[in-house]
């Protein structure tokens, strides 16, 4: 996940059927090995997979504490646009430089889970031109890098039981490209807040870029890591962007979404929403590779008291260098 953007991805969102919990636990425990098996023969393919779990199913899969900020996605209803909340217990974010590697691993995952889960959404994304979305603008320019990315994305001592994990919010957006392309380029640039050809940021306080700039009380920018992918079907006239944002705390992404859908002092809403409709919305927690290697026991039997979640300071060095990273679920080889 902290590795550079790839050229293709598959996003799988599923709900866990009643009685399917054990199959899901077994798949999660085996997932690092499955990734290694499919990626071993093509190291240049950079195959990786992030598995993430939703709020409603967490207590069905694992006993003991749960991530401190894991909760259902908050639906937002603005004056003109709505960020919908949709079902989702599991997210598999599969990335590579080759579509066949993503397809193979996704097929294996679903073969293992068939009869235990119901697929809620599947999107196959691709890199478009020079990292542009289908609206023609460069996407992901402000992604943090290096140490800044680790600090922005990975949980650390504030929730030591889940250090090295990350919160993930996904939304599937469908674009009205006919209406968008009818706008003059200058008008499009004011909506986005960047020049279309050169990707230079503009001083537009009501733009998409401005509304997605979130600061702390000291004026420092609070960042997330986006791994968005275009998707579509020209034959069906479907064109979209799959938004996926990783963050150390979901409140940063949630504030961005509130600005977009509910507005700010400067804007009633993000004008990109006049051309882009959110058709899904779900929040997950992606645990570290160490968590998957040693899953907590299943939930306590009926009548037993669950272990309360208490926040403690992390051991020295926990999560400090990103080695608990969730990106490729594999600590033996670099992504």
Secondary structure by P-SEA (a helix, b strand, c coil): cccccccbbbbbbbbbcccaaaaaaaaaaaaaaaaaaaaccccccbbbbbbbbcccccccccccccccccccbbbbbcccccbbbbbbcbbbbcccccaaaaaaaaaaaaaaacccccccbbbbbbbccccccccccccccccccaaaaaaaccccccccccccbbbbbbbbbbbaaaaaaaccaaaaaaaacccccccccccccccccccccccccccbbbbbbbbbbbbbcccccccccbbbbbcccaaaaaaaaaaacccccccccccccccccccccbbbbbbcccccccccccccccccccbbbbbbbcccccccccccccccccccccc
